[in-house]
Amino acid sequence: MSERTSLASEPCVIAFVGLGVMGYPMAGHLKTAGHDVAVYNRTASKASQWVAQYQGRSGQTPADAATGAQFVMLCVGNDDDVRAVVYGEDGVLAQMQPGSVLIDHTTASADLARELATACAARGIGFLDAPVSGGQAGAQNGALTIMLGGEAADFQLVEPVLRHYAKSARLLGPAGSGQLAKMVNQICIAGVVQGLAEALHFANCADLDAKAVLEVISKGAAQSWQMENRGATMVDGQFDFGFAVDWMRKDLSITLNEARRNGAQLPVTALVDQFYAEVQALGGNRQDTSSLIRRLKTPTR
């Protein structure tokens, strides 16, 4: 185990599958740190752009990119997208070797994480479910928070690599624990963004200068990351900050399904999910989650 553990302290061969707004800079951090990185993206032009920018390599299929890799990172859309790049003759498992580790940064279901852990274990491959928080800015700045599920030995092996794009990475339990923690994260965000939207709506109806109010209350108990980073832009009607409403609804659907299974009561989360459906009906599918304020029809100053 000591030889295996020492791998991550040296330049590694890494595959990164999925070059969206999160995966593209995450893979870039790995290459900038000196690792040998091969990428795959469903839209080949995005992979070509990444290769040109970072002087890395690309594979024609996920399996091609994963050939010879010690670590394979995934950052795609949903459970079905993960399965599409993992299984089959073109999937990463077709080329991953015993002793390597599959790390899934996709926000997906806990059931999928457990399924992948079992599939990997049958091949002598490690697995970590590792959803991230911090948004596009966090990915670009290498300041993501990563919630992980899996075996401690695999986490210890991979953690130095994750640090290239994470300010915090913590193992929280067996496979599936990372995804469950990400659900907790999204429950918190849903409630905070709705509260902030209502507060700004109230400030507008009360004929207050909303930005001045934000400056004052952000120094007190009402302070939050959402207030600091999205409050003023919500007032200005700016909603182009990376994490789209469509993706939030996907995450909340996973969360609400899990809650139905484990008996958790999530009345606020369920309500906010429906509010996001209203934002979608207004055409806000690709706007970021702070666009929740749109349904309250708050005029901007």
Rosetta blueprint (number, residue, H / E / L):
1 M L
2 S H
3 E H
4 R H
5 T H
6 S H
7 L H
8 A H
9 S H
10 E L
11 P L
12 C L
13 V E
14 I E
15 A E
16 F E
17 V E
18 G L
19 L L
20 G L
21 V L
22 M L
23 G H
24 Y H
25 P H
26 M H
27 A H
28 G H
29 H H
30 L H
31 K H
32 T H
33 A L
34 G L
35 H L
36 D E
37 V E
38 A E
39 V E
40 Y E
41 N L
42 R L
43 T L
44 A H
45 S H
46 K H
47 A H
48 S H
49 Q H
50 W H
51 V H
52 A H
53 Q H
54 Y H
55 Q L
56 G L
57 R E
58 S E
59 G L
60 Q L
61 T L
62 P H
63 A H
64 D H
65 A H
66 A H
67 T L
68 G L
69 A L
70 Q L
71 F E
72 V E
73 M E
74 L E
75 C L
76 V L
77 G L
78 N L
79 D H
80 D H
81 D H
82 V H
83 R H
84 A H
85 V H
86 V H
87 Y L
88 G L
89 E L
90 D L
91 G L
92 V H
93 L H
94 A H
95 Q L
96 M L
97 Q L
98 P L
99 G L
100 S L
101 V E
102 L E
103 I E
104 D E
105 H L
106 T L
107 T L
108 A L
109 S L
110 A H
111 D H
112 L H
113 A H
114 R H
115 E H
116 L H
117 A H
118 T H
119 A H
120 C H
121 A H
122 A L
123 R L
124 G L
125 I L
126 G E
127 F E
128 L E
129 D E
130 A L
131 P L
132 V E
133 S E
134 G L
135 G H
136 Q H
137 A H
138 G H
139 A H
140 Q H
141 N H
142 G L
143 A L
144 L E
145 T E
146 I E
147 M E
148 L E
149 G E
150 G E
151 E L
152 A H
153 A H
154 D H
155 F H
156 Q H
157 L H
158 V H
159 E H
160 P H
161 V H
162 L H
163 R L
164 H L
165 Y L
166 A E
167 K E
168 S E
169 A E
170 R E
171 L E
172 L L
173 G L
174 P L
175 A L
176 G L
177 S H
178 G H
179 Q H
180 L H
181 A H
182 K H
183 M H
184 V H
185 N H
186 Q H
187 I H
188 C H
189 I H
190 A H
191 G H
192 V H
193 V H
194 Q H
195 G H
196 L H
197 A H
198 E H
199 A H
200 L H
201 H H
202 F H
203 A H
204 N H
205 C H
206 A L
207 D L
208 L L
209 D L
210 A H
211 K H
212 A H
213 V H
214 L H
215 E H
216 V H
217 I H
218 S L
219 K L
220 G L
221 A L
222 A L
223 Q L
224 S L
225 W H
226 Q H
227 M H
228 E H
229 N H
230 R H
231 G H
232 A H
233 T H
234 M H
235 V H
236 D H
237 G L
238 Q L
239 F L
240 D L
241 F L
242 G L
243 F L
244 A E
245 V H
246 D H
247 W H
248 M H
249 R H
250 K H
251 D H
252 L H
253 S H
254 I H
255 T H
256 L H
257 N H
258 E H
259 A H
260 R H
261 R H
262 N H
263 G L
264 A L
265 Q L
266 L L
267 P H
268 V H
269 T H
270 A H
271 L H
272 V H
273 D H
274 Q H
275 F H
276 Y H
277 A H
278 E H
279 V H
280 Q H
281 A H
282 L L
283 G L
284 G L
285 N L
286 R L
287 Q L
288 D E
289 T H
290 S H
291 S H
292 L H
293 I H
294 R H
295 R H
296 L H
297 K L
298 T L
299 P L
300 T L
301 R L
